[in-house]
Amino acid sequence: MKLIVFGGTGQTGSAVLKLGTQQQDLEITAFVRSPSKIPNDVKSKLHDVIVGDVMNPKDVGQALVGQEAVISCLGTSIIKGTPRLASQGIEHVVNGMRKNGVKKLALVAGASAFPVSPLSFVWRKVGEDHQRVISFLRTAEDVDWTVLMAPFISKSTEGGSYKTSIGKLPGGKNVRTYDLADWLLSCIQDDIELRENTHKLVGISSNFPESGLLTPVKLAVLCLVAAIVIAYFYYV
Ligand SMILES: NC(=O)c1ccc[n+]([C@@H]2O[C@H](COP(=O)([O-])OP(=O)(O)OC[C@H]3O[C@@H](n4cnc5c(N)ncnc54)[C@H](OP(=O)(O)O)[C@@H]3O)[C@@H](O)[C@H]2O)c1
């Protein structure tokens, strides 16, 4: 399958390129702004590297000539990034797909774009742009798209076990980059899996072994509870 990956220099996209280039049946093209960010061992296994900007529809349209499927891991900084990068980028990708008869699209967005999410407040701007991505995709029924809704992404060097669920997060609020990559690559190559997830938002959570140690968050909650108890007994 001829697959083009957008955002292949980011933390999720680089896992997609690394894992994808280990798979026999994929001929992968990476669409990037900075080819020097792709490690040499991965670059040497890619079919092609196209240098372009996803905000430029011409770059995107040309890159999609002859492709059969698309994975997009595009993203931007929550502080100083292009505000509508995800939504404008995906519009250019989908329009390019239409021009070139490419049907299959799997992309990553944030779980904060689920209708009710505690993360929405923190990631408001990015979440709003991901909502625009979803609103746009809902009008693009001619494309077989699926959106993988990631919670907090942890950079990993390999995959583990994970769960997915349509329309909600199936477990914890953490996912490994290689688990995202594994799902995106298997969904885009497996027609039955893609059909099951077409036009759907798919939540994903990685399974992590229970740590016996106190995490910083657990420790902070414990300190807060202790402070409330002490204050109660002191003042009452
Ligand atoms: N990080 C999290 O915890 C988290 C959680 C949930 C969801 N998400 C969402 O999941 C997606 C992937 O996240 P990530 O952390 O893997 O992203 P990331 O590391 O920030 O990578 C973003 C990718 O998009 C590329 N890009 C940005 N602007 C571009 C442009 N104008 N033209 C072409 N490429 C461009 C970047 O290229 P350069 O290398 O050239 O900048 C990079 O390859 C994002 O949409 C993000 O909002 C992230």
The ligand as an SDF file (V2000), in Angstrom:
LIG
                    3D

 48 52  0  0  0  0  0  0  0  0999 V2000
    1.0010   15.8260   23.0950 N   0  0  0  0  0  0  0  0  0  0  0  0
   -0.0700   15.3560   23.7000 C   0  0  0  0  0  0  0  0  0  0  0  0
   -0.0510   14.9530   24.8800 O   0  0  0  0  0  0  0  0  0  0  0  0
   -1.3510   15.2550   22.9100 C   0  0  0  0  0  0  0  0  0  0  0  0
   -2.4610   14.7140   23.5320 C   0  0  0  0  0  0  0  0  0  0  0  0
   -3.6080   14.5190   22.7840 C   0  0  0  0  0  0  0  0  0  0  0  0
   -3.6580   14.8750   21.4450 C   0  0  0  0  0  0  0  0  0  0  0  0
   -2.5850   15.4510   20.8740 N   0  0  0  0  0  0  0  0  0  0  0  0
   -2.7300   15.7820   19.4480 C   0  0  0  0  0  0  0  0  0  0  0  0
   -2.2420   14.6880   18.6910 O   0  0  0  0  0  0  0  0  0  0  0  0
   -1.6050   15.1530   17.4900 C   0  0  0  0  0  0  0  0  0  0  0  0
   -0.1870   14.6260   17.4430 C   0  0  0  0  0  0  0  0  0  0  0  0
    0.4890   15.0740   18.6200 O   0  0  0  0  0  0  0  0  0  0  0  0
    2.0820   15.0520   18.7350 P   0  0  0  0  0  0  0  0  0  0  0  0
    2.3860   15.4290   20.1460 O   0  0  0  0  0  0  0  0  0  0  0  0
    2.6210   13.8080   18.1640 O   0  0  0  0  0  0  0  0  0  0  0  0
    2.4450   16.2870   17.7730 O   0  0  0  0  0  0  0  0  0  0  0  0
    3.8550   17.0090   17.5930 P   0  0  0  0  0  0  0  0  0  0  0  0
    4.9350   16.2240   18.2370 O   0  0  0  0  0  0  0  0  0  0  0  0
    3.6940   18.4360   17.9880 O   0  0  0  0  0  0  0  0  0  0  0  0
    4.0690   16.9270   16.0090 O   0  0  0  0  0  0  0  0  0  0  0  0
    3.3480   17.7300   15.1400 C   0  0  0  0  0  0  0  0  0  0  0  0
    3.7990   17.4480   13.7140 C   0  0  0  0  0  0  0  0  0  0  0  0
    3.0740   18.3260   12.8340 O   0  0  0  0  0  0  0  0  0  0  0  0
    4.0370   18.9130   11.9370 C   0  0  0  0  0  0  0  0  0  0  0  0
    3.6040   20.2230   11.4420 N   0  0  0  0  0  0  0  0  0  0  0  0
    3.2380   21.3020   12.1650 C   0  0  0  0  0  0  0  0  0  0  0  0
    2.9440   22.3260   11.3430 N   0  0  0  0  0  0  0  0  0  0  0  0
    3.1480   21.8750   10.0740 C   0  0  0  0  0  0  0  0  0  0  0  0
    3.0220   22.4680    8.7850 C   0  0  0  0  0  0  0  0  0  0  0  0
    2.6100   23.7500    8.6470 N   0  0  0  0  0  0  0  0  0  0  0  0
    3.2950   21.7180    7.7060 N   0  0  0  0  0  0  0  0  0  0  0  0
    3.7010   20.4310    7.8170 C   0  0  0  0  0  0  0  0  0  0  0  0
    3.8500   19.8040    9.0130 N   0  0  0  0  0  0  0  0  0  0  0  0
    3.5740   20.5250   10.1290 C   0  0  0  0  0  0  0  0  0  0  0  0
    5.2680   19.0770   12.7960 C   0  0  0  0  0  0  0  0  0  0  0  0
    6.3790   19.3210   11.9670 O   0  0  0  0  0  0  0  0  0  0  0  0
    7.7050   20.0720   12.5130 P   0  0  0  0  0  0  0  0  0  0  0  0
    8.5530   18.9880   13.1360 O   0  0  0  0  0  0  0  0  0  0  0  0
    8.2930   20.6520   11.2920 O   0  0  0  0  0  0  0  0  0  0  0  0
    7.2670   21.0950   13.5250 O   0  0  0  0  0  0  0  0  0  0  0  0
    5.2930   17.7180   13.4850 C   0  0  0  0  0  0  0  0  0  0  0  0
    5.8110   16.7370   12.6180 O   0  0  0  0  0  0  0  0  0  0  0  0
   -1.6890   16.6880   17.5530 C   0  0  0  0  0  0  0  0  0  0  0  0
   -2.7880   17.1260   16.8080 O   0  0  0  0  0  0  0  0  0  0  0  0
   -1.8930   16.9810   19.0270 C   0  0  0  0  0  0  0  0  0  0  0  0
   -2.6000   18.1950   19.2450 O   0  0  0  0  0  0  0  0  0  0  0  0
   -1.4290   15.6400   21.5560 C   0  0  0  0  0  0  0  0  0  0  0  0
  1  2  1  0
  2  3  2  0
  2  4  1  0
  4  5  1  0
  4 48  2  0
  5  6  2  0
  6  7  1  0
  7  8  2  0
  8  9  1  0
  8 48  1  0
  9 10  1  0
  9 46  1  0
 10 11  1  0
 11 12  1  0
 11 44  1  0
 12 13  1  0
 13 14  1  0
 14 15  2  0
 14 16  1  0
 14 17  1  0
 17 18  1  0
 18 19  2  0
 18 20  1  0
 18 21  1  0
 21 22  1  0
 22 23  1  0
 23 24  1  0
 23 42  1  0
 24 25  1  0
 25 26  1  0
 25 36  1  0
 26 27  1  0
 26 35  1  0
 27 28  2  0
 28 29  1  0
 29 30  1  0
 29 35  2  0
 30 31  1  0
 30 32  2  0
 32 33  1  0
 33 34  2  0
 34 35  1  0
 36 37  1  0
 36 42  1  0
 37 38  1  0
 38 39  2  0
 38 40  1  0
 38 41  1  0
 42 43  1  0
 44 45  1  0
 44 46  1  0
 46 47  1  0
M  CHG  2   8   1  16  -1
M  END
$$$$
